[in-house]
Amino acid sequence: MDSFDHLSEAVDYLKREAPQPPEVAVVLGSGLGPFAGELADPLTIPYESIPHWPRSAVIGHEGKLVIGTLALRRVAALSGRVHFYEGHPLAAVVFGVRVMGLLGVRALILTNAAGGINQSFPKGVLMVIDDHINLLGSNPLIGENDDRLGCRFPDMSEVYSKRLRTLADHVAREQNLSLAHGVYVALHGPSYETPAEIRFLRGIGADAVGMSTVPEAIAARHMGLEVLGISCISNMAAGILPEPLHHAEVMETTARVRGQFVALLKGVIERI
């Protein structure tokens, strides 16, 4: 059985469980899972119930798919993701995104908690991802291309939709929310970066650093999905402040800005 067969089994299962397919999907990063509670008439499906769906063991990633309604739109919230650093192949990391694409989702919102490299960013600010740098050392499209998912050499000149970024800015102004923009760089992890690495990343144009999102964005664009990326700058990266980095700080910061984050997501989805 090839990987497309695995995807198809997951899609068929979800079509039986939720006959009304989602139009928009949101991947919820560390500590941001409570957004799923905003969906009306939710259907909650644990990842372990979905054929071949990988499961995360990282704190802050609940491991469930919630499908419901928000602003008259059918929305799928992926509460938790798996990461390359957990030992999963990139095909598993992007499995959920590919399933969403095959279900008919056309707009994907990717969220994460990230370390701030741009020293003008205050901790807790939300950053719209304008572009990314892939330093994972791999790509989810490596290997034989499946033309049923997308073309062999997909264009990446606009990974993150200009239309959706503009829409996010419009919603933020309505909500009097300060919204940053920048370039997200993905590293393998799971160790945090060294101060020397952060200086290098700043030098190549990165504003925020994390360990996710980029593979999902690549796979989504391969399938022709429109992508919006939003990072919560949960801490300053190594060497910027004279203090060590802790995952607990990530969780504390995302909890503090959760209300703003949820309001922004709701406003964007209402207008997509």
Secondary structure, DSSP 8 states (H G I E B T S, - for coil): --HHHHHHHHHHHHHHH-SS--SEEEEE-TT-GGGGGGSEEEEEEEGGGSTT-----STT---EEEEEEETTEEEEEEE----GGGT--HHHHTHHHHHHHHHT--EEEEEEEEEE-STT--TT-EEEEEEEEEESS--TT-SS--TTT--SS---TTSS-HHHHHHHHHHHHHTT--EEEEEEEEE--SS---HHHHHHHHHTT-SEEESSSHHHHHHHHHTT-EEEEEEEEEEE-BTTBSS---HHHHHHHHHHTHHHHHHHHHHHHHH-
